[in-house]
Amino acid sequence: MARIAGVDLPKNKRGEIGLTYIYGIGPSTAKYILDKNKIDRNKKVEEWND
């Protein structure tokens, strides 16, 4: 399970949705973060690697 800023992201959700579990990150910010880091928006959190 990914843990960012003390928040456990749900591993079965797409990254775009999972990031919104962090306080202050909405859908547009989540898209920006993933695009900036060249991560596919449709990849599930469990498919991410360090």
mmCIF file of the N, C-alpha and C atoms, coordinates in Angstrom:
data_MODEL
# 
_entry.id   MODEL 
# 
loop_
_atom_site.group_PDB 
_atom_site.id 
_atom_site.type_symbol 
_atom_site.label_atom_id 
_atom_site.label_alt_id 
_atom_site.label_comp_id 
_atom_site.label_asym_id 
_atom_site.label_entity_id 
_atom_site.label_seq_id 
_atom_site.pdbx_PDB_ins_code 
_atom_site.Cartn_x 
_atom_site.Cartn_y 
_atom_site.Cartn_z 
_atom_site.occupancy 
_atom_site.B_iso_or_equiv 
_atom_site.pdbx_formal_charge 
_atom_site.auth_seq_id 
_atom_site.auth_comp_id 
_atom_site.auth_asym_id 
_atom_site.auth_atom_id 
_atom_site.pdbx_PDB_model_num 
ATOM 1   N N  . MET A 1 1  ? 0.847  -1.177 0.000   1.00 0.00 ? 1  MET A N  1 
ATOM 2   C CA . MET A 1 1  ? 0.000  0.000  0.000   1.00 0.00 ? 1  MET A CA 1 
ATOM 3   C C  . MET A 1 1  ? 0.891  1.238  0.000   1.00 0.00 ? 1  MET A C  1 
ATOM 4   N N  . ALA A 1 2  ? 0.573  2.191  -0.837  1.00 0.00 ? 2  ALA A N  1 
ATOM 5   C CA . ALA A 1 2  ? 1.334  3.433  -0.906  1.00 0.00 ? 2  ALA A CA 1 
ATOM 6   C C  . ALA A 1 2  ? 0.917  4.353  0.242   1.00 0.00 ? 2  ALA A C  1 
ATOM 7   N N  . ARG A 1 3  ? 1.917  5.006  0.803   1.00 0.00 ? 3  ARG A N  1 
ATOM 8   C CA . ARG A 1 3  ? 1.656  5.937  1.899   1.00 0.00 ? 3  ARG A CA 1 
ATOM 9   C C  . ARG A 1 3  ? 2.341  7.257  1.558   1.00 0.00 ? 3  ARG A C  1 
ATOM 10  N N  . ILE A 1 4  ? 1.549  8.310  1.441   1.00 0.00 ? 4  ILE A N  1 
ATOM 11  C CA . ILE A 1 4  ? 2.076  9.632  1.110   1.00 0.00 ? 4  ILE A CA 1 
ATOM 12  C C  . ILE A 1 4  ? 1.527  10.622 2.125   1.00 0.00 ? 4  ILE A C  1 
ATOM 13  N N  . ALA A 1 5  ? 2.417  11.403 2.716   1.00 0.00 ? 5  ALA A N  1 
ATOM 14  C CA . ALA A 1 5  ? 2.033  12.438 3.685   1.00 0.00 ? 5  ALA A CA 1 
ATOM 15  C C  . ALA A 1 5  ? 1.181  11.869 4.817   1.00 0.00 ? 5  ALA A C  1 
ATOM 16  N N  . GLY A 1 6  ? 1.501  10.651 5.236   1.00 0.00 ? 6  GLY A N  1 
ATOM 17  C CA . GLY A 1 6  ? 0.781  10.028 6.339   1.00 0.00 ? 6  GLY A CA 1 
ATOM 18  C C  . GLY A 1 6  ? -0.578 9.477  5.972   1.00 0.00 ? 6  GLY A C  1 
ATOM 19  N N  . VAL A 1 7  ? -0.881 9.420  4.682   1.00 0.00 ? 7  VAL A N  1 
ATOM 20  C CA . VAL A 1 7  ? -2.180 8.923  4.220   1.00 0.00 ? 7  VAL A CA 1 
ATOM 21  C C  . VAL A 1 7  ? -1.965 7.643  3.423   1.00 0.00 ? 7  VAL A C  1 
ATOM 22  N N  . ASP A 1 8  ? -2.666 6.580  3.811   1.00 0.00 ? 8  ASP A N  1 
ATOM 23  C CA . ASP A 1 8  ? -2.624 5.331  3.049   1.00 0.00 ? 8  ASP A CA 1 
ATOM 24  C C  . ASP A 1 8  ? -3.551 5.464  1.853   1.00 0.00 ? 8  ASP A C  1 
ATOM 25  N N  . LEU A 1 9  ? -2.982 5.328  0.659   1.00 0.00 ? 9  LEU A N  1 
ATOM 26  C CA . LEU A 1 9  ? -3.796 5.408  -0.549  1.00 0.00 ? 9  LEU A CA 1 
ATOM 27  C C  . LEU A 1 9  ? -4.415 4.045  -0.821  1.00 0.00 ? 9  LEU A C  1 
ATOM 28  N N  . PRO A 1 10 ? -5.670 4.007  -1.230  1.00 0.00 ? 10 PRO A N  1 
ATOM 29  C CA . PRO A 1 10 ? -6.320 2.724  -1.512  1.00 0.00 ? 10 PRO A CA 1 
ATOM 30  C C  . PRO A 1 10 ? -5.679 2.073  -2.736  1.00 0.00 ? 10 PRO A C  1 
ATOM 31  N N  . LYS A 1 11 ? -5.215 0.845  -2.576  1.00 0.00 ? 11 LYS A N  1 
ATOM 32  C CA . LYS A 1 11 ? -4.450 0.200  -3.650  1.00 0.00 ? 11 LYS A CA 1 
ATOM 33  C C  . LYS A 1 11 ? -5.305 -0.234 -4.830  1.00 0.00 ? 11 LYS A C  1 
ATOM 34  N N  . ASN A 1 12 ? -6.595 -0.363 -4.654  1.00 0.00 ? 12 ASN A N  1 
ATOM 35  C CA . ASN A 1 12 ? -7.453 -0.828 -5.747  1.00 0.00 ? 12 ASN A CA 1 
ATOM 36  C C  . ASN A 1 12 ? -8.030 0.318  -6.582  1.00 0.00 ? 12 ASN A C  1 
ATOM 37  N N  . LYS A 1 13 ? -7.672 1.554  -6.275  1.00 0.00 ? 13 LYS A N  1 
ATOM 38  C CA . LYS A 1 13 ? -8.173 2.719  -7.020  1.00 0.00 ? 13 LYS A CA 1 
ATOM 39  C C  . LYS A 1 13 ? -7.137 3.166  -8.053  1.00 0.00 ? 13 LYS A C  1 
ATOM 40  N N  . ARG A 1 14 ? -7.631 3.834  -9.099  1.00 0.00 ? 14 ARG A N  1 
ATOM 41  C CA . ARG A 1 14 ? -6.717 4.426  -10.075 1.00 0.00 ? 14 ARG A CA 1 
ATOM 42  C C  . ARG A 1 14 ? -5.935 5.542  -9.378  1.00 0.00 ? 14 ARG A C  1 
ATOM 43  N N  . GLY A 1 15 ? -4.715 5.788  -9.849  1.00 0.00 ? 15 GLY A N  1 
ATOM 44  C CA . GLY A 1 15 ? -3.869 6.803  -9.240  1.00 0.00 ? 15 GLY A CA 1 
ATOM 45  C C  . GLY A 1 15 ? -4.512 8.166  -9.174  1.00 0.00 ? 15 GLY A C  1 
ATOM 46  N N  . GLU A 1 16 ? -5.234 8.512  -10.223 1.00 0.00 ? 16 GLU A N  1 
ATOM 47  C CA . GLU A 1 16 ? -5.912 9.801  -10.296 1.00 0.00 ? 16 GLU A CA 1 
ATOM 48  C C  . GLU A 1 16 ? -6.912 9.965  -9.148  1.00 0.00 ? 16 GLU A C  1 
ATOM 49  N N  . ILE A 1 17 ? -7.580 8.902  -8.785  1.00 0.00 ? 17 ILE A N  1 
ATOM 50  C CA . ILE A 1 17 ? -8.557 8.931  -7.692  1.00 0.00 ? 17 ILE A CA 1 
ATOM 51  C C  . ILE A 1 17 ? -7.852 8.778  -6.345  1.00 0.00 ? 17 ILE A C  1 
ATOM 52  N N  . GLY A 1 18 ? -6.876 7.901  -6.278  1.00 0.00 ? 18 GLY A N  1 
ATOM 53  C CA . GLY A 1 18 ? -6.164 7.644  -5.030  1.00 0.00 ? 18 GLY A CA 1 
ATOM 54  C C  . GLY A 1 18 ? -5.509 8.883  -4.446  1.00 0.00 ? 18 GLY A C  1 
ATOM 55  N N  . LEU A 1 19 ? -4.943 9.726  -5.308  1.00 0.00 ? 19 LEU A N  1 
ATOM 56  C CA . LEU A 1 19 ? -4.278 10.933 -4.815  1.00 0.00 ? 19 LEU A CA 1 
ATOM 57  C C  . LEU A 1 19 ? -5.248 11.908 -4.163  1.00 0.00 ? 19 LEU A C  1 
ATOM 58  N N  . THR A 1 20 ? -6.510 11.854 -4.548  1.00 0.00 ? 20 THR A N  1 
ATOM 59  C CA . THR A 1 20 ? -7.481 12.784 -3.963  1.00 0.00 ? 20 THR A CA 1 
ATOM 60  C C  . THR A 1 20 ? -7.793 12.449 -2.505  1.00 0.00 ? 20 THR A C  1 
ATOM 61  N N  . TYR A 1 21 ? -7.333 11.315 -2.012  1.00 0.00 ? 21 TYR A N  1 
ATOM 62  C CA . TYR A 1 21 ? -7.510 10.969 -0.600  1.00 0.00 ? 21 TYR A CA 1 
ATOM 63  C C  . TYR A 1 21 ? -6.608 11.821 0.292   1.00 0.00 ? 21 TYR A C  1 
ATOM 64  N N  . ILE A 1 22 ? -5.629 12.485 -0.306  1.00 0.00 ? 22 ILE A N  1 
ATOM 65  C CA . ILE A 1 22 ? -4.735 13.365 0.442   1.00 0.00 ? 22 ILE A CA 1 
ATOM 66  C C  . ILE A 1 22 ? -5.399 14.735 0.543   1.00 0.00 ? 22 ILE A C  1 
ATOM 67  N N  . TYR A 1 23 ? -5.467 15.269 1.755   1.00 0.00 ? 23 TYR A N  1 
ATOM 68  C CA . TYR A 1 23 ? -6.111 16.559 1.984   1.00 0.00 ? 23 TYR A CA 1 
ATOM 69  C C  . TYR A 1 23 ? -5.452 17.628 1.117   1.00 0.00 ? 23 TYR A C  1 
ATOM 70  N N  . GLY A 1 24 ? -6.257 18.375 0.380   1.00 0.00 ? 24 GLY A N  1 
ATOM 71  C CA . GLY A 1 24 ? -5.752 19.475 -0.435  1.00 0.00 ? 24 GLY A CA 1 
ATOM 72  C C  . GLY A 1 24 ? -5.491 19.119 -1.883  1.00 0.00 ? 24 GLY A C  1 
ATOM 73  N N  . ILE A 1 25 ? -5.585 17.838 -2.227  1.00 0.00 ? 25 ILE A N  1 
ATOM 74  C CA . ILE A 1 25 ? -5.377 17.417 -3.615  1.00 0.00 ? 25 ILE A CA 1 
ATOM 75  C C  . ILE A 1 25 ? -6.721 17.029 -4.208  1.00 0.00 ? 25 ILE A C  1 
ATOM 76  N N  . GLY A 1 26 ? -7.138 17.813 -5.180  1.00 0.00 ? 26 GLY A N  1 
ATOM 77  C CA . GLY A 1 26 ? -8.386 17.533 -5.884  1.00 0.00 ? 26 GLY A CA 1 
ATOM 78  C C  . GLY A 1 26 ? -8.098 16.845 -7.206  1.00 0.00 ? 26 GLY A C  1 
ATOM 79  N N  . PRO A 1 27 ? -9.119 16.620 -8.000  1.00 0.00 ? 27 PRO A N  1 
ATOM 80  C CA . PRO A 1 27 ? -8.944 15.921 -9.277  1.00 0.00 ? 27 PRO A CA 1 
ATOM 81  C C  . PRO A 1 27 ? -7.972 16.607 -10.240 1.00 0.00 ? 27 PRO A C  1 
ATOM 82  N N  . SER A 1 28 ? -8.053 17.925 -10.354 1.00 0.00 ? 28 SER A N  1 
ATOM 83  C CA . SER A 1 28 ? -7.167 18.611 -11.304 1.00 0.00 ? 28 SER A CA 1 
ATOM 84  C C  . SER A 1 28 ? -5.714 18.578 -10.840 1.00 0.00 ? 28 SER A C  1 
ATOM 85  N N  . THR A 1 29 ? -5.482 18.709 -9.545  1.00 0.00 ? 29 THR A N  1 
ATOM 86  C CA . THR A 1 29 ? -4.119 18.633 -9.018  1.00 0.00 ? 29 THR A CA 1 
ATOM 87  C C  . THR A 1 29 ? -3.566 17.223 -9.160  1.00 0.00 ? 29 THR A C  1 
ATOM 88  N N  . ALA A 1 30 ? -4.398 16.226 -8.935  1.00 0.00 ? 30 ALA A N  1 
ATOM 89  C CA . ALA A 1 30 ? -3.969 14.835 -9.090  1.00 0.00 ? 30 ALA A CA 1 
ATOM 90  C C  . ALA A 1 30 ? -3.546 14.566 -10.530 1.00 0.00 ? 30 ALA A C  1 
ATOM 91  N N  . LYS A 1 31 ? -4.332 15.047 -11.487 1.00 0.00 ? 31 LYS A N  1 
ATOM 92  C CA . LYS A 1 31 ? -3.980 14.882 -12.903 1.00 0.00 ? 31 LYS A CA 1 
ATOM 93  C C  . LYS A 1 31 ? -2.659 15.569 -13.209 1.00 0.00 ? 31 LYS A C  1 
ATOM 94  N N  . TYR A 1 32 ? -2.473 16.782 -12.685 1.00 0.00 ? 32 TYR A N  1 
ATOM 95  C CA . TYR A 1 32 ? -1.241 17.532 -12.913 1.00 0.00 ? 32 TYR A CA 1 
ATOM 96  C C  . TYR A 1 32 ? -0.029 16.777 -12.363 1.00 0.00 ? 32 TYR A C  1 
ATOM 97  N N  . ILE A 1 33 ? -0.144 16.256 -11.146 1.00 0.00 ? 33 ILE A N  1 
ATOM 98  C CA . ILE A 1 33 ? 0.959  15.527 -10.513 1.00 0.00 ? 33 ILE A CA 1 
ATOM 99  C C  . ILE A 1 33 ? 1.336  14.301 -11.340 1.00 0.00 ? 33 ILE A C  1 
ATOM 100 N N  . LEU A 1 34 ? 0.339  13.534 -11.757 1.00 0.00 ? 34 LEU A N  1 
ATOM 101 C CA . LEU A 1 34 ? 0.618  12.322 -12.527 1.00 0.00 ? 34 LEU A CA 1 
ATOM 102 C C  . LEU A 1 34 ? 1.208  12.652 -13.893 1.00 0.00 ? 34 LEU A C  1 
ATOM 103 N N  . ASP A 1 35 ? 0.677  13.656 -14.564 1.00 0.00 ? 35 ASP A N  1 
ATOM 104 C CA . ASP A 1 35 ? 1.202  14.041 -15.878 1.00 0.00 ? 35 ASP A CA 1 
ATOM 105 C C  . ASP A 1 35 ? 2.630  14.567 -15.771 1.00 0.00 ? 35 ASP A C  1 
ATOM 106 N N  . LYS A 1 36 ? 2.888  15.377 -14.766 1.00 0.00 ? 36 LYS A N  1 
ATOM 107 C CA . LYS A 1 36 ? 4.222  15.962 -14.574 1.00 0.00 ? 36 LYS A CA 1 
ATOM 108 C C  . LYS A 1 36 ? 5.272  14.881 -14.316 1.00 0.00 ? 36 LYS A C  1 
ATOM 109 N N  . ASN A 1 37 ? 4.864  13.806 -13.641 1.00 0.00 ? 37 ASN A N  1 
ATOM 110 C CA . ASN A 1 37 ? 5.787  12.715 -13.320 1.00 0.00 ? 37 ASN A CA 1 
ATOM 111 C C  . ASN A 1 37 ? 5.707  11.556 -14.305 1.00 0.00 ? 37 ASN A C  1 
ATOM 112 N N  . LYS A 1 38 ? 4.987  11.768 -15.404 1.00 0.00 ? 38 LYS A N  1 
ATOM 113 C CA . LYS A 1 38 ? 4.861  10.780 -16.486 1.00 0.00 ? 38 LYS A CA 1 
ATOM 114 C C  . LYS A 1 38 ? 4.359  9.429  -15.990 1.00 0.00 ? 38 LYS A C  1 
ATOM 115 N N  . ILE A 1 39 ? 3.313  9.480  -15.170 1.00 0.00 ? 39 ILE A N  1 
ATOM 116 C CA . ILE A 1 39 ? 2.662  8.271  -14.659 1.00 0.00 ? 39 ILE A CA 1 
ATOM 117 C C  . ILE A 1 39 ? 1.289  8.183  -15.309 1.00 0.00 ? 39 ILE A C  1 
ATOM 118 N N  . ASP A 1 40 ? 0.968  7.019  -15.839 1.00 0.00 ? 40 ASP A N  1 
ATOM 119 C CA . ASP A 1 40 ? -0.327 6.809  -16.486 1.00 0.00 ? 40 ASP A CA 1 
ATOM 120 C C  . ASP A 1 40 ? -1.443 7.019  -15.467 1.00 0.00 ? 40 ASP A C  1 
ATOM 121 N N  . ARG A 1 41 ? -2.402 7.859  -15.812 1.00 0.00 ? 41 ARG A N  1 
ATOM 122 C CA . ARG A 1 41 ? -3.514 8.168  -14.896 1.00 0.00 ? 41 ARG A CA 1 
ATOM 123 C C  . ARG A 1 41 ? -4.360 6.942  -14.577 1.00 0.00 ? 41 ARG A C  1 
ATOM 124 N N  . ASN A 1 42 ? -4.419 5.994  -15.481 1.00 0.00 ? 42 ASN A N  1 
ATOM 125 C CA . ASN A 1 42 ? -5.280 4.828  -15.297 1.00 0.00 ? 42 ASN A CA 1 
ATOM 126 C C  . ASN A 1 42 ? -4.605 3.681  -14.552 1.00 0.00 ? 42 ASN A C  1 
ATOM 127 N N  . LYS A 1 43 ? -3.320 3.829  -14.233 1.00 0.00 ? 43 LYS A N  1 
ATOM 128 C CA . LYS A 1 43 ? -2.631 2.800  -13.459 1.00 0.00 ? 43 LYS A CA 1 
ATOM 129 C C  . LYS A 1 43 ? -3.149 2.801  -12.035 1.00 0.00 ? 43 LYS A C  1 
ATOM 130 N N  . LYS A 1 44 ? -3.387 1.629  -11.507 1.00 0.00 ? 44 LYS A N  1 
ATOM 131 C CA . LYS A 1 44 ? -3.842 1.539  -10.117 1.00 0.00 ? 44 LYS A CA 1 
ATOM 132 C C  . LYS A 1 44 ? -2.664 1.799  -9.179  1.00 0.00 ? 44 LYS A C  1 
ATOM 133 N N  . VAL A 1 45 ? -2.976 2.236  -7.984  1.00 0.00 ? 45 VAL A N  1 
ATOM 134 C CA . VAL A 1 45 ? -1.941 2.565  -7.002  1.00 0.00 ? 45 VAL A CA 1 
ATOM 135 C C  . VAL A 1 45 ? -1.059 1.349  -6.724  1.00 0.00 ? 45 VAL A C  1 
ATOM 136 N N  . GLU A 1 46 ? -1.631 0.160  -6.697  1.00 0.00 ? 46 GLU A N  1 
ATOM 137 C CA . GLU A 1 46 ? -0.843 -1.045 -6.414  1.00 0.00 ? 46 GLU A CA 1 
ATOM 138 C C  . GLU A 1 46 ? 0.171  -1.346 -7.518  1.00 0.00 ? 46 GLU A C  1 
ATOM 139 N N  . GLU A 1 47 ? 0.006  -0.764 -8.710  1.00 0.00 ? 47 GLU A N  1 
ATOM 140 C CA . GLU A 1 47 ? 0.934  -0.981 -9.817  1.00 0.00 ? 47 GLU A CA 1 
ATOM 141 C C  . GLU A 1 47 ? 2.092  0.011  -9.808  1.00 0.00 ? 47 GLU A C  1 
ATOM 142 N N  . TRP A 1 48 ? 2.029  1.003  -8.928  1.00 0.00 ? 48 TRP A N  1 
ATOM 143 C CA . TRP A 1 48 ? 3.121  1.970  -8.828  1.00 0.00 ? 48 TRP A CA 1 
ATOM 144 C C  . TRP A 1 48 ? 4.322  1.294  -8.185  1.00 0.00 ? 48 TRP A C  1 
ATOM 145 N N  . ASN A 1 49 ? 5.508  1.770  -8.535  1.00 0.00 ? 49 ASN A N  1 
ATOM 146 C CA . ASN A 1 49 ? 6.715  1.315  -7.844  1.00 0.00 ? 49 ASN A CA 1 
ATOM 147 C C  . ASN A 1 49 ? 7.544  2.539  -7.461  1.00 0.00 ? 49 ASN A C  1 
ATOM 148 N N  . ASP A 1 50 ? 8.477  2.331  -6.567  1.00 0.00 ? 50 ASP A N  1 
ATOM 149 C CA . ASP A 1 50 ? 9.269  3.436  -6.035  1.00 0.00 ? 50 ASP A CA 1 
ATOM 150 C C  . ASP A 1 50 ? 10.053 4.063  -7.146  1.00 0.00 ? 50 ASP A C  1 
# 
